[in-house]
Each structure stands twice: as structure tokens, then as C-alpha cells.
Amino acid sequence: MDIEDNITKCLNCGKEFSGKFCPNCGQKANTKRLKLREITEDFVGSIIGGDNKFVNTIICLCYRPGHMAREYLQGHRSRYYNPIQMLMWIISIYAIFSYLIGHDPISSKGLFEDMNNVEAESSWDSFYKLLKDWAHTITSNKLYMMIITAIVTVVPYRYAFRKHKILRKDGAKLAMNNTEQFYALIYESCMEMLLAILILPFSLISESAEEFVKNLNNHDDFLLTVILYKQIYRIKWWKCIKRCILAYILSFIYGIIFILIFIVLIMIVYTAIYGVKEFIIEQ
């Protein structure tokens, strides 16, 4: 007998109905108890989805990342995964793979980790240790670092490519705003982590491969950035390289300013809690 012939009570809202879906809340009539199969299906479905956006985004990241980023910014949102969600999934996949093989060449222990065991002898030492602990927490997390790096470099890249515009389907030619630049840079981070996943098995047998993976977060990602923005704006290689070099120089300056602002904010919080007198150095 079909389910339409039966009266079902919705386990979500309690409404009685006949059919495959509750007319009140939309939940399925055939709601089973949670088992291992449901967990597996939910996990795979959350990644791949019914329209294969995850797989399509992975494929595009491998050979046409800039075209995909441009289409996403032009409004083709249903074809591709959200950049931030994509970055989170790729980092998670990398973490799983590196755990399974027992090796993580780009594992960051964080900056200033050696300060964690340093005993504070003065108020300045306490503040210095607090600053180091915060920096360690941020730099030891790949997701934090990539998002913060994208935030810091948004303005430099927007300035470097300010004369270049993207043609939308409605005929408008628009320069990327800060949010669009941020999404483009997050896609570049996805490219870095995806390449790290592909090279990860080779890092076990080759020191050069391991060194390459380690440098992905430093200077070796310059080529990925050039490829991304060349495809986004459809410009010549030499123009894109020149613009990216300018963006790198500006990003270095912005990075220093960002760090100084971070230190000042920590100092303000510290003095608000412990008072200004705590910063008097005993002679």
C-alpha cells in the first residue's frame, strides 16, 4: 500500500497528513531512526550535494580557477560551492589525509611557541607572553591564517587591479569591490590547499616535494595568484605579473600595519584589565 493511502503523523511538527511530505513543515513522512547509513549519506550529501557543486568546484580549481571565480562573481552562484565553505572542506580533507599518513609538512606549530613555557618575571613579560599566545593561536590554524591573510590583502589587490573590470551578464562593467576581492583570494587559498593535498603523498618519499608543500603558504603561491587573476580579468601575463607584484609589495606594508594595530589593541585590552601601572618597569 502506498504511503499516500496512510495517515502519517509528522515527527517534527506533529501534524497528521497523507503523502510523502508534511504540508506544514515540509519534512519527509518516512523519517527513520538515525543509523550509520544515514550519517554516511548526510556526510557525503553535505559535500557533494544533489547538483554536484562540490565536485564541479574541485574540477574547476584544478584547471580553470579564475574562470570559475569570475563566473561566481558574475552571479553564477548555483554552479559552484561557496568559497569559504570550500576552503573549510578542503582544509578538513587535508587534515584527514595528513592524519591517515601520519605526516603533515605544512603543520604550523605557530609563531613564538617557545614562549609558552616562559615564566613571566615582570608586567612587560606577562604582556609579551599574552601577545605571543594570541599570535600562536592564530598562526597555528590554517583556516584562521588564510582568512586573515585574505582580509589583509583585500585592499592591496583591489588597488593593484583597480583599472580592470569584470563584464556581467547584464552588460555592466564593474571593478571588484572588497568583498569580491576577498572571495577571489579565498579561492586562491583553496588552490593552495588542493595542491598541497595532491602533493602530500609525495612528501613522504621526496624532500623536494615536502619543501614545496611547506613553501605553499609563503612565496610559491605567487604563481597560483597570477593564474587566478589572469583568468579572472582575461589580461596578458606580463600585465598580471606586474599587478600581482605591486599587490605583494602593498600587502607587505598592510601586513606590518595590521600587526601594529593588533599589538595596540592587545595592549589596550591588557591595560584595561590590569591597569596602566602594571607597565611601569622597575629600575
N, C-alpha and C positions, 0 to 999 in steps of 0.2 A: 504494500500500500504506500502511495506517495506521501511525502510529508505534508503536502497541501491538504490532504484529507484529515489530518490530525490537528488538534488544538494544542499548541505549544505555549508554555509559559516562559517568557524571556528571563534568563538568569541575570540579566543586567538591570532591567527596569521593572520586571515583574508583570508586564502586560501580557495578556493572553491573546494569541493570534494564530492564524493558519498561513503557512507559507514558509519560504526559506529564510526570510529576513524579518526582523521585528519592525513594524511600521512606525514605532515610536522612537527608537534609538538607533535602528539600523544594524544591530548585532545579529550574527548568524543564529538560526534556530538550532542547528546542530553544533552546539558548543560542548566539546568533550573535555574530560579532565586532562590536566597537563601531564604529559609524559615526555620521555626523552625525544621521541619523534617530533613532537610539537616544538620543543626547544630548538632542535636542529633546523626544522623548517622556518621557524621565526628568525633564526640567526642568518641563514642563507638568504631568506627573503628580504631581510633588512639591508643586506649588502647589494644583492643583485636586483631585487625588485621585479615587478611584472614586466617592465619595459626595458630591462637590461641596461639601465643607465650606468650602473657601476662598471660593467664590462665595456661598454661603449666609451666611457671616460678613460679607462685604463688603456684601451687601444689607441685613443687619440693622444694621450700623454706620451705614447711611445713614438709616434711619427708625425703628428700634426698638432702639437700643444698650442701653438699660437693661433692657429685657425679655430680650434675649439674655444679658446679663451675669447677670441673676437666674437664668435657666434654667441657665446654665453652673454657677453656684454651687450650684444645687439638685441638680445631678447629671446634667444632660443634656449629657454631655461628647462624645458621639458626633456631635452635630449641628453643633458649632462648632469652629473652629480654636483651638488653644491661644493665649492672649493674647500671650505673649512671642514665640512663633513668628510670630504675625500681625503684631506690631509690627515684627519684623525684616524680614518680607517687604514690608510697606508702605513702610518706610524705604528698602529696596533699590529698590522700584519708583519712589519719588520721586527717588532718586539717578539712576536711569537716565533718567527723563523730563527732569530738570533738566540732565543732561549732553547729551541729544539736542537740547534747545532752546538750550543754551548760557547758561542763566540760572538762578540759584538764589537767590531773595530771602531765604530764611532760612538761608543759608550762614553759619555762625558761624566766624569766624576764631579764636575762643577768647578768653578774657579775658587781658588783660595780654600780648598778643602782642608789644607794643612792647618788652618786657623781654628778648626772646630775643637781641637783639644788644647788650645792655648788658654791658660788661665789669665783672667783679667787682673792686672795689678793696679790700674787706675781707671778713672772715669773715661778717659780717652780710649783706653784699651777695651772697655766694655762697649763703647760706641763702635769702635773699629771692628770688634768681633760680631756685633749685631749687623753691621754693614756687610761683612763677609758672609754671614749666614744667609742673608737675603739674596746676595749675589749667587751663592752656591745653589740655593733652591731654584732660582730662575734658570741658571745656565746648565743645570743637570737634567733639565726636562726638555726634550727635543721639541715638543709642541709649543711650550712657552717661548722657547728661543726663536722659533721660526715665526710665530705670530708677532712677537716684539720686534724682531728684525724687519718684518714686513711693515709694521707701523712706523718704525723709524725711517725707513727708506721710501715711504709713500711720496712725501713732498719732493725729495731729490729726483725721483723718476718722473713725477708729474712735470717738474720744471725742465728736465732734460728733454722730454718728448712733448713739450708744450705746443710746438708748431705742427705736430702730427695729429690727425684726426681719424675717427672711425666713421665709416658710412653706414647708417642704419637703413633698415628696410623702408622706412617712411621717407627716405631721401635726405634726412638731416645729417650733417657732418658735425660731429661733436668730439671735442677733446676729452679724454678720460678724466673724470673727477677723482677725488681722493679715494672714495670707496671702490671705484672701478680699478684704480691702480692697486689698491690693497688686494683685491681679488686676483688680479693678474699675478702679483708677487706670490700669493698663496699657491697658485697653480705652479709657479716655478719651484716652490718648496716641495710640492707633490712630485715634480720631476726628479728632484734630488733624491727623495726617499725611495722612489720607484727604482731609480738607477742603483741605489745602494742595495735594494733587495735583490736585483738581478746579479750584482757583483758579489754579494755576500758569500755564496758557496765557494767562490774562487779565492776569497781572502784566507781560507783555511790552508791552501796549498801554495799561495803566492804572496810574497811580501809586498811586491809592487801593487798587486790588486788591493791588499789591505791598506796600503798607504794612500791609494787613490780614493778609497771609500772614506778614510779619515779626513781627507782634504776636501770632501764634497761641501762641507759646511764652511770652508774657508775661501780659497781662491779658485778652485777647479769648477765651481758652479757658474763662473763668468760666461763660459760658452753656452750653457743652458739658458742663461738670461738673454744672451744675444739671439739665440734661436727663437726663443719665445717672442721677443719684441719685434724681431724681423718679420715673423709671420703675422703678428697682430696688426702692425702698421703697413705691411707689404712694402717695405723700403729696401734700398740696396744694403749690402753687407757692410760696406765701409761707413755708411751713414749711421747704421745701427750700432756698430762697434764704437764709433766716436761718441754717440749719445750715451751708451752704456758706461763708457769710461768716465764721462762727466758725471753721470749719476753715482758711480762708485766713489768719486772724489767728494762729492757733496754728501753722500751717505756717511763717509768717514767723519766729516765735520759735524753732521747732525748726530752721529753716534756719540761723539765727545760731549756735545751739548746735552744730549739725553742722559748720559751718565752723570754729569754735573747736577742736572735737575733732580735726578734720582737721589744723589747724595744729600742735596739740600733738603729734600722732603723727608728723608730719614732723620736728618739732624733736627728738623723741626718737630717731628714726632717724638724723638728721643728727649729733647729739651722740654717738650710739653709734659712728658711723663715724669722725668727725673729732676727738672729744673735747670736753670742756667748755671747755678753754682757748681753743678757736677762737672762742668767743663773747665773749672779752674785747675790748672796744673800746679801741683805742689812743688815748690822750689826746694 
